[in-house]
Amino acid sequence: MPIYLCRLSGPRPTFPADMTAEEGALMQEHAVYWMGQVREGVAIVFGPVLDPAGVWGAAVVEAADEAAARALTEVDPVIAANRGFRYDVLDMPRAVTRGQTATS
């Protein structure tokens, strides 16, 4: 099944260092949502990326196609709340996961 990197950008460059209480609550809902996706076997991994250029979030998912991957991000509570978060969904056409060989 195709693999996609879902990159979550915060509502401003200084996020999460200046996260508000409301944003903190949204991030808790966001974590619960993605933990569920991991338990269901849809997400391979998710979490923050401490990029020196600015923190962002990553979720690596298995999805039938890009539309299915985007559908996963659209129901993330931080997106549904319409508070300035956004996702980029990027295809990983040659991704190899545990238990696979490069020719699988």
PEFENNOR-V83230 format. One record per residue. N is the residue number from 1. SS is DSSP state (~ for helix, > for strand, _ for the rest). PSI is psi in whole degrees, 0 to 359 (* if undefined). Layout:
BEGIN
n=N ss=SS psi=PSI
n=N ss=SS psi=PSI
END
This chain:
BEGIN
n=1 ss=_ psi=142
n=2 ss=_ psi=150
n=3 ss=> psi=138
n=4 ss=> psi=142
n=5 ss=> psi=122
n=6 ss=> psi=111
n=7 ss=> psi=118
n=8 ss=> psi=124
n=9 ss=> psi=139
n=10 ss=_ psi=175
n=11 ss=_ psi=349
n=12 ss=_ psi=159
n=13 ss=_ psi=334
n=14 ss=_ psi=357
n=15 ss=_ psi=137
n=16 ss=_ psi=6
n=17 ss=_ psi=329
n=18 ss=_ psi=34
n=19 ss=_ psi=134
n=20 ss=_ psi=168
n=21 ss=~ psi=319
n=22 ss=~ psi=317
n=23 ss=~ psi=324
n=24 ss=~ psi=318
n=25 ss=~ psi=319
n=26 ss=~ psi=320
n=27 ss=~ psi=327
n=28 ss=~ psi=316
n=29 ss=~ psi=320
n=30 ss=~ psi=313
n=31 ss=~ psi=318
n=32 ss=~ psi=316
n=33 ss=~ psi=309
n=34 ss=~ psi=329
n=35 ss=~ psi=322
n=36 ss=~ psi=320
n=37 ss=~ psi=326
n=38 ss=~ psi=312
n=39 ss=~ psi=324
n=40 ss=_ psi=353
n=41 ss=_ psi=9
n=42 ss=_ psi=311
n=43 ss=> psi=135
n=44 ss=> psi=321
n=45 ss=> psi=152
n=46 ss=> psi=157
n=47 ss=> psi=175
n=48 ss=> psi=151
n=49 ss=> psi=120
n=50 ss=_ psi=69
n=51 ss=_ psi=129
n=52 ss=_ psi=335
n=53 ss=_ psi=350
n=54 ss=_ psi=138
n=55 ss=_ psi=139
n=56 ss=> psi=166
n=57 ss=> psi=150
n=58 ss=> psi=140
n=59 ss=> psi=127
n=60 ss=> psi=123
n=61 ss=> psi=155
n=62 ss=> psi=127
n=63 ss=_ psi=152
n=64 ss=_ psi=324
n=65 ss=_ psi=179
n=66 ss=~ psi=322
n=67 ss=~ psi=320
n=68 ss=~ psi=322
n=69 ss=~ psi=316
n=70 ss=~ psi=323
n=71 ss=~ psi=324
n=72 ss=~ psi=320
n=73 ss=~ psi=328
n=74 ss=~ psi=335
n=75 ss=_ psi=3
n=76 ss=_ psi=132
n=77 ss=~ psi=328
n=78 ss=~ psi=332
n=79 ss=~ psi=315
n=80 ss=~ psi=331
n=81 ss=_ psi=346
n=82 ss=_ psi=53
n=83 ss=_ psi=21
n=84 ss=_ psi=1
n=85 ss=_ psi=155
n=86 ss=> psi=154
n=87 ss=> psi=144
n=88 ss=> psi=133
n=89 ss=> psi=119
n=90 ss=> psi=129
n=91 ss=> psi=138
n=92 ss=_ psi=78
n=93 ss=_ psi=340
n=94 ss=_ psi=27
n=95 ss=_ psi=139
n=96 ss=_ psi=128
n=97 ss=_ psi=167
n=98 ss=_ psi=143
n=99 ss=_ psi=357
n=100 ss=_ psi=159
n=101 ss=_ psi=166
n=102 ss=_ psi=342
n=103 ss=_ psi=2
n=104 ss=_ psi=*
END
